[in-house]
Amino acid sequence: MLGEIVVIGENRTVHACLNQAIGDKTYSLLCLKDIPEAIPYLRDPGCVASVALFCNVTMRREQDFAVLSEISAIHPHLQILLLPENARSLPSDLPVRNGNVHMIQKSASMDGLIHAVQHAADTAAILAEKARQEDASTHSEDSIGGSSHLFSASFLTRVGMADVPVLLHGETGVGKEVMARRLCAYSPRAHKPFLKLNCAALPSELVESELFGYEKGAFTGAVVDKPGKFEMAQGGTILLDEIGDMDVRLQAKLLQVLQDGEVQPLGSSRTVRVDVRVLAATHCDLRRAIEEGTFREDLYYRLNVINIVIPPLRERKNEIMPLAQVLLGRHLRPGAEMPELIPELQQAMLEYHWPGNVRELENIMRRFLVYQDASMLVDELTQAITCSEPKPVAPSNHHHNGSAAKNGSSNGSSIDRLAEQSRRAESKLLLEALEATRWNRRQAAAKLNLEYRAFLYKLQKYGIADKRERAESKYVS
C-alpha cells in the first residue's frame, strides 16, 4: 500500500464520497475527529499518510500553522489540504512557507474536492518516488563523506532535526562539506537555502562583507546595497568552512550574531533579524588555537554544541575500495566500460597513506579513467609509499650534523622556490585573463571564477594594477 488519505474533522458526506471515489487498493482512508487527535499521528516519522485533509476545522493562526510547518518538514511528500469552516477561518495568505500546504475554496463542489484530493495524492506519489530515487543515489554519496555510523540515517536524523550549531572536525578532504549537506537534508530546513563560505579563501574584509552584507557607499566599490549570506540564507543553513582561519576581530562579530540572531550590514545603522542554522568546519585544532590566542573560546563553545570528528581515510581502510568504485562510476563517461581495479592496484591503494583523503582518492580515480592502465597507478602509488617511509637515522657526529644543516638549508630553499613559482604562476594567470578581456577587470574576474573584490585584492597583491597604463597604451598604439 502506497499510503493513506487522512481526513481530519467530522463530515460524513466527505468521508463517504472520498471512500467511494479513491478508497481502493492503492490508498486507504483514515478519519480522525479533530486537530488534537491528528497532530500526534502526523508528527510520527513512521506515518505513511500521503494526503491530510483538514475538513471544516478552525485553526489558530500562529500555533496551528506552526505545527503544519513542522509536519510538512518531517514529511516533505505529504500534501496538506485545508478546507475552511467559513471564509474567515483561514487567512488568504497562508503563513506556512512549505509548498505542500494548500487551501481549497469553500465554494468547491464535491467533485472539485475529490479532484483536489486525487491530484494531491498523485503529487505525493511522485514526490515519494523521487525521494526514494534520491535516497538510492545518495547512498553512495553518504559513503563518500565518512564512516558508516556517522552517515547512518538514524544519526543524521537525530543531529539534523536537533537544529543546533554543529562543529565538524577533520583533515582536508575527508568530507566535512558532504556531512554538512547531509545534515541539512535531514533537517526541518531541508527546503530552505544552504549557503557556504570558505573563511580561508578571502581576506577578512571580504569575509565580513560576504557574511553580513553592506549598504551603498559603505566602502569604495559599494555602488549598490548587497545582502549578506546570513540574510540570503534566511530560514536555512550556512556552512562556515575553515572557521579556524577566520580573523579574531571578525570572530567577535560572528559571536554577537549567534547570540542575538541579528546582523548589521557594513555602513548601516539598521539591524536585520535572521533565523539561520550555523554549521562550522575546520581542519585545525581549535583548542590549541584558543591557547595561542587565534580563536575565541566563547565562540568555540557557542559553535561546539555538537562536535563531529570525521576520521581520515587511512583509518577507514575498509571503505577505500567501495569508495573507489563509487568515484569511478561518478566520473565514467556514458557508455564507457568500467576499468578493473586489479589486485596489485588494490593492494597499493590499501598501503598508501592518503594525505589528501577522499578528495585525493577521487583525483586518482579520475586519473585512472584517463590512463586506462592500472600498472601506471600502481607504480605511482608504490613510489609514493616508498618516499613516505621513515628513513634510518644516521649516527650523531659533527660531520653528519653539518650535512643535516646543509640539507635543512636545501629543504628551506626548495620551499622558497616552490612558493615563488606558485606566485609567478598565479600572477601570470591573472595577467592572461586581463589580456584576454582587454583589461576588463570584471570580465577577467568572472573568467577566473573569482569574486570581484578578491580579484582586485590579488591585482594589488602582485602589483598588476600598476601595469594597466602600459597595457592600455599598447592597445592605443
MIPA-413846 format. One line per field, with one value per residue (C-alpha): residue in three letters; chain; x, y, z. Coordinates in pm, 1 decimal. Layout:
<sites>
r	ala,...
c	A,...
px	X,...
py	Y,...
pz	Z,...
</sites>
This chain:
<sites>
r	met,leu,gly,glu,ile,val,val,ile,gly,glu,asn,arg,thr,val,his,ala,cys,leu,asn,gln,ala,ile,gly,asp,lys,thr,tyr,ser,leu,leu,cys,leu,lys,asp,ile,pro,glu,ala,ile,pro,tyr,leu,arg,asp,pro,gly,cys,val,ala,ser,val,ala,leu,phe,cys,asn,val,thr,met,arg,arg,glu,gln,asp,phe,ala,val,leu,ser,glu,ile,ser,ala,ile,his,pro,his,leu,gln,ile,leu,leu,leu,pro,glu,asn,ala,arg,ser,leu,pro,ser,asp,leu,pro,val,arg,asn,gly,asn,val,his,met,ile,gln,lys,ser,ala,ser,met,asp,gly,leu,ile,his,ala,val,gln,his,ala,ala,asp,thr,ala,ala,ile,leu,ala,glu,lys,ala,arg,gln,glu,asp,ala,ser,thr,his,ser,glu,asp,ser,ile,gly,gly,ser,ser,his,leu,phe,ser,ala,ser,phe,leu,thr,arg,val,gly,met,ala,asp,val,pro,val,leu,leu,his,gly,glu,thr,gly,val,gly,lys,glu,val,met,ala,arg,arg,leu,cys,ala,tyr,ser,pro,arg,ala,his,lys,pro,phe,leu,lys,leu,asn,cys,ala,ala,leu,pro,ser,glu,leu,val,glu,ser,glu,leu,phe,gly,tyr,glu,lys,gly,ala,phe,thr,gly,ala,val,val,asp,lys,pro,gly,lys,phe,glu,met,ala,gln,gly,gly,thr,ile,leu,leu,asp,glu,ile,gly,asp,met,asp,val,arg,leu,gln,ala,lys,leu,leu,gln,val,leu,gln,asp,gly,glu,val,gln,pro,leu,gly,ser,ser,arg,thr,val,arg,val,asp,val,arg,val,leu,ala,ala,thr,his,cys,asp,leu,arg,arg,ala,ile,glu,glu,gly,thr,phe,arg,glu,asp,leu,tyr,tyr,arg,leu,asn,val,ile,asn,ile,val,ile,pro,pro,leu,arg,glu,arg,lys,asn,glu,ile,met,pro,leu,ala,gln,val,leu,leu,gly,arg,his,leu,arg,pro,gly,ala,glu,met,pro,glu,leu,ile,pro,glu,leu,gln,gln,ala,met,leu,glu,tyr,his,trp,pro,gly,asn,val,arg,glu,leu,glu,asn,ile,met,arg,arg,phe,leu,val,tyr,gln,asp,ala,ser,met,leu,val,asp,glu,leu,thr,gln,ala,ile,thr,cys,ser,glu,pro,lys,pro,val,ala,pro,ser,asn,his,his,his,asn,gly,ser,ala,ala,lys,asn,gly,ser,ser,asn,gly,ser,ser,ile,asp,arg,leu,ala,glu,gln,ser,arg,arg,ala,glu,ser,lys,leu,leu,leu,glu,ala,leu,glu,ala,thr,arg,trp,asn,arg,arg,gln,ala,ala,ala,lys,leu,asn,leu,glu,tyr,arg,ala,phe,leu,tyr,lys,leu,gln,lys,tyr,gly,ile,ala,asp,lys,arg,glu,arg,ala,glu,ser,lys,tyr,val,ser
c	A,A,A,A,A,A,A,A,A,A,A,A,A,A,A,A,A,A,A,A,A,A,A,A,A,A,A,A,A,A,A,A,A,A,A,A,A,A,A,A,A,A,A,A,A,A,A,A,A,A,A,A,A,A,A,A,A,A,A,A,A,A,A,A,A,A,A,A,A,A,A,A,A,A,A,A,A,A,A,A,A,A,A,A,A,A,A,A,A,A,A,A,A,A,A,A,A,A,A,A,A,A,A,A,A,A,A,A,A,A,A,A,A,A,A,A,A,A,A,A,A,A,A,A,A,A,A,A,A,A,A,A,A,A,A,A,A,A,A,A,A,A,A,A,A,A,A,A,A,A,A,A,A,A,A,A,A,A,A,A,A,A,A,A,A,A,A,A,A,A,A,A,A,A,A,A,A,A,A,A,A,A,A,A,A,A,A,A,A,A,A,A,A,A,A,A,A,A,A,A,A,A,A,A,A,A,A,A,A,A,A,A,A,A,A,A,A,A,A,A,A,A,A,A,A,A,A,A,A,A,A,A,A,A,A,A,A,A,A,A,A,A,A,A,A,A,A,A,A,A,A,A,A,A,A,A,A,A,A,A,A,A,A,A,A,A,A,A,A,A,A,A,A,A,A,A,A,A,A,A,A,A,A,A,A,A,A,A,A,A,A,A,A,A,A,A,A,A,A,A,A,A,A,A,A,A,A,A,A,A,A,A,A,A,A,A,A,A,A,A,A,A,A,A,A,A,A,A,A,A,A,A,A,A,A,A,A,A,A,A,A,A,A,A,A,A,A,A,A,A,A,A,A,A,A,A,A,A,A,A,A,A,A,A,A,A,A,A,A,A,A,A,A,A,A,A,A,A,A,A,A,A,A,A,A,A,A,A,A,A,A,A,A,A,A,A,A,A,A,A,A,A,A,A,A,A,A,A,A,A,A,A,A,A,A,A,A,A,A,A,A,A,A,A,A,A,A,A,A,A,A,A,A,A,A,A,A,A,A,A,A,A,A,A,A,A,A,A,A,A,A,A,A,A,A,A,A,A,A,A,A,A,A,A,A,A,A,A,A,A,A,A,A,A,A,A,A
px	0.0,141.5,-15.3,-316.6,-554.2,-625.0,-941.0,-944.6,-1286.9,-1633.9,-1801.1,-1969.2,-2055.2,-1692.0,-1587.3,-1838.3,-1762.5,-1385.2,-1414.7,-1621.7,-1404.4,-1045.5,-1057.9,-923.6,-624.9,-386.2,-499.7,-677.0,-895.6,-838.3,-1079.5,-971.1,-1200.5,-1005.4,-664.2,-550.2,-606.6,-445.1,-126.4,44.1,-34.2,101.5,408.9,515.7,813.7,664.8,340.4,263.8,-2.4,6.3,-269.6,-404.2,-738.0,-834.3,-1209.5,-1428.7,-1190.6,-1096.2,-724.0,-545.5,-326.5,9.9,8.6,-163.0,13.9,349.6,256.2,168.6,511.3,673.2,473.0,542.3,915.0,905.0,713.2,816.8,593.8,279.6,20.4,-183.9,-523.3,-719.3,-1096.9,-1206.1,-1518.2,-1602.4,-1442.4,-1275.9,-1142.2,-828.3,-619.5,-596.8,-217.6,-128.1,150.1,313.2,627.3,618.7,481.5,290.2,17.0,-282.0,-622.3,-940.9,-1206.6,-1519.8,-1729.8,-1572.9,-1816.2,-1782.3,-1641.2,-1391.9,-1292.1,-1242.9,-1036.6,-818.2,-757.0,-678.9,-437.1,-269.1,-238.0,-78.4,162.5,256.6,322.6,554.3,743.0,773.7,916.1,1157.6,1269.6,1332.8,1542.6,1739.4,1797.3,1929.6,2162.0,2279.4,2358.0,2689.0,2724.4,2692.4,2979.2,3197.0,3187.4,3277.3,3242.9,2912.1,2795.8,2836.6,2632.5,2363.1,2007.5,1938.7,2242.0,2175.3,1809.4,1886.7,2151.5,1972.1,1641.7,1818.7,1852.1,2155.4,2507.2,2741.3,3122.0,3281.4,3644.8,3860.8,4159.0,4133.3,3934.1,3761.8,3412.1,3314.9,3103.1,2931.7,2841.3,2710.2,2486.8,2351.8,2268.4,2083.5,1894.2,1772.5,1670.2,1349.2,1543.5,1600.0,1390.0,1547.7,1878.2,2210.0,2498.9,2870.7,3155.2,3520.4,3673.4,4027.5,3969.4,3913.4,4071.3,3891.4,3739.0,3573.3,3456.7,3283.5,3101.0,3007.3,2858.7,2681.3,2630.3,2679.0,2495.3,2568.1,2865.3,2996.4,3335.2,3491.1,3321.1,2998.2,2771.3,2455.9,2315.4,2409.4,2259.7,2499.8,2485.6,2305.8,2021.1,2017.5,2008.8,1706.0,1531.3,1805.3,2159.8,2502.2,2831.8,3135.2,3419.2,3768.9,3631.0,3970.3,4119.8,3868.6,4018.7,3982.7,3811.8,3554.1,3500.4,3368.0,3107.4,3005.6,2962.5,2730.5,2520.8,2489.8,2387.1,2138.1,2015.0,2075.4,2318.8,2423.5,2531.7,2852.2,2789.3,2440.9,2287.0,1996.8,1990.0,1825.7,1672.4,1795.1,1692.5,1981.2,2136.6,2515.7,2741.5,3118.4,3402.0,3774.9,4088.9,4258.0,4291.3,4070.9,4171.4,4532.9,4421.1,4244.5,4566.6,4759.2,4503.2,4395.6,4045.6,3791.0,3698.7,3343.5,3282.8,3419.1,3164.6,2887.2,2958.7,3050.7,2701.4,2750.8,3105.5,3155.0,3504.8,3535.6,3834.5,4091.6,4071.8,4383.0,4185.6,3895.9,4074.0,3755.7,3594.3,3868.9,3764.3,3386.9,3463.4,3688.6,3409.8,3161.5,3402.1,3487.5,3117.2,3065.5,3323.3,3281.0,3164.5,2823.7,2865.6,3229.0,3347.2,3435.4,3810.6,3914.1,4082.1,4334.7,4465.4,4804.3,4631.5,4400.5,4699.1,4882.7,4571.1,4534.0,4901.5,4903.9,4872.7,4616.3,4721.1,4454.2,4186.7,3870.2,3947.5,4283.6,4120.3,3873.5,4156.3,4340.9,4028.6,3982.5,4347.3,4279.3,3999.4,4243.2,4532.0,4318.5,4627.6,4626.9,5002.8,5078.4,4882.3,5049.1,5392.0,5287.4,5141.3,5433.3,5680.3,5477.9,5467.4,5844.8,5910.6,5686.6,5860.7,6076.0,6447.7,6701.7,6860.0,7233.9,7473.8,7505.9,7851.6,7991.8,8015.7,7656.5,7528.5,7687.9,7525.0,7188.4,7222.3,7308.8,7009.1,6783.9,6901.3,6840.5,6484.0,6415.0,6537.7,6325.0,6015.6,6104.8,6144.5,5810.0,5640.4,5798.4,5690.8,5335.5,5331.1,5460.0,5204.3,4914.5,5038.9,5073.6,4719.7,4579.1,4764.4,4646.6,4285.0,4324.9,4487.5,4208.3,3943.0,4135.0,4187.2,3818.1,3864.8,3508.6,3515.3,3857.7,3734.2,3433.7,3660.3,3865.5,3552.4,3672.8,3468.8,3539.7,3682.5,3905.3,4029.6,4114.6,4292.2,4512.4,4591.3,4705.4,4899.1,5105.7,5134.5,4949.1,4728.7,5036.9,5084.9,4747.7,4862.3,5134.4,4882.7,4629.1,4894.4,4980.6,4620.9,4602.0,4917.9
py	0.0,337.3,544.5,686.9,972.8,1121.1,1327.1,1547.7,1671.4,1522.2,1541.3,1214.1,1331.2,1399.4,1069.3,868.8,1036.6,1004.9,643.0,562.6,761.3,679.1,438.5,138.3,-95.0,196.0,424.6,370.8,629.4,722.6,955.8,1149.7,1361.2,1684.4,1853.3,1735.9,1376.7,1425.9,1613.3,1330.4,1086.4,1313.3,1404.5,1040.8,986.6,645.6,797.1,677.8,937.1,1084.6,1345.1,1515.9,1691.5,1930.9,1944.7,2220.8,2297.2,2630.0,2686.8,2928.2,3146.5,3105.9,2780.7,2551.3,2686.7,2642.9,2277.8,2241.2,2378.1,2125.6,1832.8,1929.7,1942.9,1594.0,1451.8,1654.1,1448.5,1481.1,1708.6,1909.3,2039.7,2293.8,2318.9,2617.5,2613.7,2958.6,3224.4,3395.2,3092.7,3087.0,3384.1,3443.3,3438.1,3118.0,3177.4,2844.9,2860.9,2500.0,2446.1,2130.0,2313.0,2421.2,2576.6,2452.9,2711.0,2666.0,2706.2,2399.7,2122.3,1767.6,1667.1,1952.0,1840.5,1479.4,1600.4,1811.7,1515.2,1284.4,1540.2,1579.1,1200.4,1175.5,1457.8,1282.1,959.0,1139.3,1312.3,988.5,805.8,1089.9,1077.9,703.2,755.4,1032.7,812.5,538.7,777.6,949.0,618.1,626.4,998.5,921.9,673.8,936.2,1161.6,943.8,623.3,440.4,509.2,884.9,874.9,636.7,759.5,744.0,955.9,1210.3,1236.1,1294.7,1558.7,1713.8,1757.4,1898.4,2237.3,2342.6,2451.5,2171.0,2181.8,1946.3,1844.0,1652.0,1668.7,1832.4,1619.3,1384.5,1504.0,1773.9,1958.2,1634.5,1573.3,1929.8,1892.5,1559.7,1711.0,1989.1,1735.7,1560.9,1883.4,2091.2,2345.8,2099.9,2300.8,2634.2,2781.2,2611.8,2855.6,2804.6,3046.0,2944.9,3170.9,3094.5,3178.3,3552.2,3837.4,3911.7,4232.5,4038.1,3763.5,4027.1,4185.5,3841.1,3731.3,4046.8,4241.0,4610.7,4926.5,5150.0,5375.6,5165.2,5147.2,5216.1,4997.3,4950.1,5101.1,4911.2,4751.7,4385.4,4140.7,3909.8,3532.4,3540.5,3735.3,3525.4,3203.5,3320.0,3014.8,2787.7,2678.4,2835.0,2643.6,2838.0,2632.4,2664.3,2861.0,2827.0,3068.7,3346.5,3673.1,3715.2,4055.6,3904.5,3617.7,3867.7,3994.7,3639.7,3556.4,3855.2,3735.1,3386.3,3527.6,3791.6,3648.9,3986.6,4113.3,4468.1,4531.0,4729.0,5102.2,5069.5,5153.2,4910.6,4552.0,4259.1,3963.9,3632.1,3272.9,3062.4,2739.1,2763.9,2469.9,2520.4,2306.5,2312.5,2103.6,2298.3,2204.3,2480.2,2409.7,2476.3,2785.9,2906.6,2859.0,3050.9,3332.6,3294.0,3164.1,3291.4,3045.5,3180.2,3135.7,2781.2,2684.3,2863.5,2656.8,2333.9,2218.4,1901.4,1800.7,1556.7,1429.2,1263.9,1025.6,1033.5,778.8,591.6,497.5,365.3,108.0,-94.4,199.6,262.0,8.4,76.4,449.1,391.1,207.2,484.8,756.0,566.7,537.9,907.0,1017.6,737.1,860.1,731.0,404.1,361.0,37.8,41.5,-22.7,-308.3,-245.1,-526.5,-691.0,-514.3,-175.4,-261.4,-362.2,-37.8,166.5,-6.8,52.5,418.2,683.0,909.6,1252.0,1412.8,1168.3,1117.4,1416.1,1264.3,926.1,1092.0,1259.2,929.6,753.9,1028.7,979.5,605.8,678.9,886.7,635.9,323.2,141.3,13.5,-55.7,316.6,391.8,100.1,248.6,595.3,472.2,238.5,521.9,746.3,474.2,427.5,800.9,831.2,550.8,679.4,691.5,540.0,797.2,841.5,842.3,1181.2,1335.2,1663.3,1560.0,1440.2,1741.1,1959.9,1757.1,1783.9,2159.1,2171.3,1952.1,2168.0,2473.7,2294.0,2199.9,2555.9,2691.1,2431.5,2550.4,2911.0,2819.7,2642.1,2942.5,3177.2,2951.9,2949.5,3330.3,3363.4,3114.5,3295.4,3634.5,3501.4,3360.5,3697.4,3878.2,3630.6,3679.0,4057.0,4033.8,3805.8,4056.5,4368.4,4461.5,4449.4,4352.7,4237.0,4009.5,3879.4,3802.3,3618.9,3428.1,3303.7,3237.6,3481.8,3724.5,4074.1,4219.0,3914.4,3965.0,4330.3,4223.3,3982.5,4251.0,4479.9,4195.8,4123.3,4485.7,4413.6,4721.3,4935.8,4775.4,4883.9,5212.1,5035.3,4778.1,5046.8,5243.5,4924.2,4893.1,5263.1,5245.4
pz	0.0,-104.2,170.2,343.5,294.8,636.3,684.2,993.9,1100.8,1132.2,791.2,697.7,347.0,264.2,421.7,219.4,-113.3,-74.2,34.5,-272.5,-514.7,-413.7,-121.1,-314.6,-312.1,-360.1,-79.8,249.7,418.0,784.1,962.9,1270.4,1482.8,1528.8,1523.9,1872.9,1760.2,1418.7,1514.8,1713.7,1432.8,1159.5,1364.7,1384.3,1147.7,1066.2,937.0,581.2,501.3,152.0,196.1,506.2,451.6,729.8,672.5,819.7,1105.5,1259.9,1307.4,1540.3,1320.2,1494.2,1689.1,1441.6,1134.8,1310.2,1364.8,995.0,900.4,1132.4,990.3,630.0,713.0,867.6,567.6,257.4,25.2,242.6,81.8,333.7,216.6,419.1,373.6,585.4,801.2,670.1,453.7,750.8,935.7,719.3,602.8,230.3,256.2,440.3,698.3,600.6,386.6,268.5,-80.4,11.9,209.1,0.0,68.5,-102.2,-168.0,45.0,-271.9,-433.5,-527.5,-402.0,-740.8,-715.5,-366.3,-482.2,-778.5,-545.8,-313.5,-605.9,-754.6,-414.2,-381.3,-726.2,-637.4,-312.5,-502.7,-746.1,-464.1,-265.3,-566.7,-634.0,-269.0,-296.3,-608.2,-439.7,-134.8,-361.9,-545.1,-226.4,-57.7,-241.7,-166.3,205.0,186.1,17.0,319.5,613.0,808.6,801.6,1156.8,1106.0,786.0,907.5,864.5,1239.0,1326.9,1052.0,1154.5,1522.0,1455.6,1158.6,1342.6,1651.2,1473.3,1680.7,1576.5,1470.4,1461.4,1207.6,1254.1,1011.6,780.4,441.4,200.1,446.2,351.9,600.9,345.6,242.2,606.7,642.0,336.1,458.8,798.5,619.1,406.4,721.9,897.8,902.2,693.9,407.7,160.1,253.5,127.3,203.9,163.1,214.0,278.8,291.7,556.5,436.6,70.6,113.0,311.9,639.6,498.1,217.0,454.5,667.1,372.9,236.2,567.7,679.6,355.9,303.3,204.1,-88.1,-15.7,273.8,100.5,-237.2,-493.0,-294.7,-558.6,-457.4,-143.3,-111.9,139.7,317.2,328.7,663.5,507.2,189.8,395.2,595.0,736.2,602.0,681.2,640.3,644.5,762.8,617.4,765.7,1061.1,1231.7,978.2,1049.9,1175.4,1553.4,1517.1,1285.4,1529.2,1783.5,1537.4,1443.9,1812.1,1851.6,1558.1,1706.0,2043.4,1925.5,1594.2,1427.1,1164.0,1089.5,728.6,677.0,658.4,807.6,1142.9,1097.4,1220.2,1044.9,1230.4,1090.1,1152.3,1024.7,1144.8,1153.9,1076.5,1102.6,968.4,1031.3,991.4,1272.7,1639.4,1779.6,2141.3,2052.8,1859.7,2175.4,2376.1,2109.5,2112.6,1749.9,1823.1,2074.2,2347.2,2381.1,2007.2,2028.0,2293.1,2106.1,1792.3,1968.0,2067.5,1863.8,1773.3,1485.6,1410.1,1067.5,1069.5,786.8,507.6,627.0,939.3,727.2,512.8,466.9,286.7,30.2,-230.0,-213.2,-236.5,-535.0,-718.3,-644.0,-761.1,-1078.4,-1156.7,-1091.1,-1348.3,-1601.4,-1940.7,-2054.4,-2238.6,-2133.1,-1972.9,-1604.7,-1564.9,-1337.6,-1004.8,-1033.9,-711.6,-736.9,-755.4,-466.0,-252.4,-333.5,-252.2,85.1,172.9,65.8,339.4,158.5,294.7,73.4,193.9,-14.1,-236.6,-330.0,-390.7,-627.3,-820.0,-855.7,-981.0,-1241.1,-1339.3,-1372.4,-1619.7,-1823.9,-1811.5,-1860.4,-1730.1,-1370.9,-1376.2,-1410.2,-1092.6,-914.3,-996.5,-878.9,-551.4,-484.6,-537.2,-305.7,-39.8,-64.3,-36.8,268.9,461.2,751.3,673.8,917.6,1149.2,1093.0,1392.4,1554.3,1493.9,1375.8,1011.8,993.3,1184.6,924.2,649.6,825.9,848.9,483.7,397.2,612.3,426.9,99.3,204.4,306.8,-24.4,-208.1,-25.5,-109.6,-475.4,-480.7,-318.3,-572.1,-860.4,-722.6,-701.9,-1056.9,-1188.4,-1022.3,-1139.7,-1494.0,-1480.9,-1371.0,-1647.7,-1911.4,-1803.0,-1823.7,-2166.5,-2290.9,-2178.7,-2290.9,-1925.7,-1833.7,-1469.9,-1407.2,-1709.8,-1608.5,-1256.5,-1398.7,-1636.9,-1342.1,-1133.6,-866.6,-657.0,-795.1,-473.4,-427.0,-784.2,-710.6,-393.5,-592.0,-851.3,-570.7,-404.5,-717.7,-828.6,-1151.1,-1115.2,-1178.5,-1523.0,-1657.1,-1809.2,-2007.6,-2132.7,-2229.0,-2415.4,-2601.9,-2726.2,-2813.7,-3022.2
</sites>
